[in-house]
Amino acid sequence: MTMEVKVKRRGRRAHRLGLLLLAALALVGAGAALFIYSSAQSNSLPPIHRWFSDPASRPALATVMNGQPCPGAPFSLPSDGLIGLLWNDPAAPYTVFGTHTGLDIFGDGAPGEVPVYAAYAGYLSRLPEWKASVIIRHDDPLQPGRSIWTYYTHMAAWDGSRSFIVEAFPPGTAGQWVERGTLLGYQGDYTGNSPAPIGLHLHFSIVLSDADGAFTNEARLTNTLDPSPYFGMPLNISRFPSRPIGCATNF
């Protein structure tokens, strides 16, 4: 092989590597642009950042209902704190192509301290493998005859070593009746399979049933409901509500 051929081959390899590097940079740039654009469609990140960076600001950001529903609303807020990410929220780590399916309520306290209550009366289940979650089946108060579910998660230590769900609802619980306001457990920071910290909070969503009455996949927005009319609060990100979020008649 002549020196000229070797030089040409090295040049082609360098060219291919350069193209791959440019493609990788383009993907990174596109991903960053997507997150920036998505977060611009939401007003949730500034109050969340303030909540964690300036604990003294928390009383001014928190929605505190003490278990009382808004006038005329069937559901009571399951936990007090900053209602950070809202329903259909595209703020990071979500995007406009995969938005948030419920509410993230950030409590003021340590893991295992901020209580979580049933938002409405119904039948509670906890799958055998669930460390941090429970789900409650309800007759829909806004559409009688339809079954819906309320889902509560992150009620465990960050590594899953300790569950913060109360002992009355052990793994394998199926169809146990609870009243609105029943203590379910306490907020945690359980990350599941993700190594990234998530901060102390409760994730809550209203989930539709399938044709057989079982709960559907909560991770899909189309399987969930806008919680606004159930709580009497503007909890859909399209409203861009300021924090703290309070009761409202128009949402």
N, C-alpha and C positions, 0 to 999 in steps of 0.2 A: 504494500500500500504506500503510495507516494505521500510526501508531506502535504501536497496540495489537497489530496483527497481527505486526509485527516483534518485539515483545517476547515474544509467545507462541511464535514460531518459535525465537527464541534460547533460550527456556526449554526447549523440547522437545530442541534440540540439546544443551544442557547436561545435560539428564536422561539422554539416550542416552550421552553421554560418561561421565557418572557411573556408569551401569550397566556400561559396558565396563571402566572402571577397577576397579569392585568385582569383576567377573568375573576380571580379570587378577590382582588381589590374591588372590582365592580360589584360583586355579590355582597361584600361587606358594606360597601357604600349604599347599595340598594336597601339592605336590611336596616342600616342606620336611618336612612331617609324614611323608610316605612314606619319605624318607631317614632321618629320625630313628627311625621305627619299625623299618625294615629293619636299621639298624645295631645296634639293641637286641637283635636276634636273633643277634648275632655277638659274639665277643670278640676280633676281629682288629685293630681299629683302634688300641686303646691300645698294643700292642707295636710296631705299624708306626710310629706317631707317635713313640714313644720311640726307635726305631731311628734315625730321621732327626734328631730334636731333641737326642739325647744319644749321640753316637758312642761314648762311654766305656762305654755299657751293652751294646754289641753282643756282646762275648764271652759275656755271660750270657743272650742271647736266641737265639744262633745254634745251629742243628743242624749239627754237624760230623761227618760219617761217613767222610771221606777215601776215598770210593769203595767202602766196605764195606757190603754189604746187612745188614739186620737178620736175625737167625737164622731160617732157614726161608723167608725172603722171596725171590722171584725177581728183583725189581728193586733196583738201587742208586740212591740219591738222585743226581740228575743234576748238582747243584751244592750247595755248602755255603752256609749263611747262615740268615737268619730265614725260616722258612716262615710267611709272613704271611697272605695270603688263601688260604682252603682251598676244597675242592670243595663246590659248592652254597652258597657263602658269599654272604649278601645285603648285606654291609657296603658302604658307599659306595666307589666310584661305582656299585655294583650295588644292586639292590633285591630284595624278595621276589618281584617279578614277572619278574625277569631276573637270576638268580644267577650266580656265578662258576663256570666250567666246568673248572677245574683247580687248579693250585697256582701261587702267586707266591712265588718264593724270592729274597729280597733279599740280594745279596752284599756283603761288606765290602771295598770297593776302588773303583777308578775304572773307567769304561767301557773295555772291552777287556782287563781284568786278571783277572777272576774266572772260572775255567774252567768249562765245561759239558761233561758227558760223556754218552755213550749209557747210558740206564738198563738196557738189555737188548739182546742180540744181535738183529740183523735186517737188513733191506734199506732203506738210506737213499735218500731222494729230496729234491731241491730244485727247485722249479719255476723256470723261467727268470726270472720277475719277482720272486722272493723275495729281498729284501735281508737279512732278519733271521731267517729261519725255515728249519728242516729238519723232515722227518717220517720216521719209521722204521716199517716194517711188520714185525710179529712174529707168530709162531704163539703164541697166547695160552697162557701157561704154566699158567693156572688153569682153562682150558677148552680142552683140546687139540682141534685141528681148526678152531678159530675164528681168523680174522685180526683183529688189532687194530693200532693205530698209536700211537706216542708222538710228540707234537708239541712242538717247542722253538722259542720265538720271543723277540723283543726283542734279538737278538744283532747290533746295529748301533748306530752313533752316532744321537743323537736326531733328526737331520735326514736320516738315510739316506745321508749323504755317504761313510760308510765302513762296510763290513760287518766284523763280528768273527767270522764263520764261517771256519774254517780253509780254506786253499787246496785241500786235498784234495777238497773238496765244492763245486765251482763251480756257478753257476746252470745248470740243465739236467741236473744229476746225477740218474740214474734207476736205482734198484734196486742200489745199491752195498752190498756186505756190510760190516757193522761188528760188532765184538765189543762186549759190555758193557764200559764203561769207556773206549771210544774217545773221544779228544778231538774234540769237534764245533766248538767255538768258545769265545767268552767273553761274559759278560753285558754287555748294553748298556742304553740308555735310549731306544730307537727308538720314536717316538710314532705312526708311520704318518700318517694324515690328521688326527690330533688335535693342536691347538696346545698342549694342556695338558701340562706335564711329568709324567712317570710315575715317575721315580726308577729307579736302577739295579736291574734284577732280571731273572730268567728266568721266563717263563710256560711251564708244562709241563702237558700234559693227555694222557689216554689216550682215544683216539678209536675208535669203532666203524667197521666196514666196511659198505658198502652191499651189495646183492645181487650186484653184479659184482666185489666185492672192493676197490673204491676207497674211500678215506677219505671220511667224511661231514663235514658242516659242524661244525667244532669249536666254533662260537659258540653252539650249542644244547646245553643240558644233557643232553637226552635222547639225544644222539649221543655222550656221553662216559660213562666209568665212574668209579666211586668208586675212587681210587687206594689206599685204605687197605690192602686185602689184598695188593696187589702190592708194597707197601713194608714191610708189617708195622708200620705206624704209624697212629695215629688222625688221619686227614687229611680226614675229613668234618666239616663245621662243626657237625653235630648233636651231636658229642661234646664241643664246647667245650673242646678241649685247651689246657692252659697252654703257654706258650713258655719254653724251647725244647721242641720236640716230639721225643720219643725213640721207641725201639722199644717195642712192646707186643704182648701176646698176645690181648688182648680189645679189639676196636675195632668 
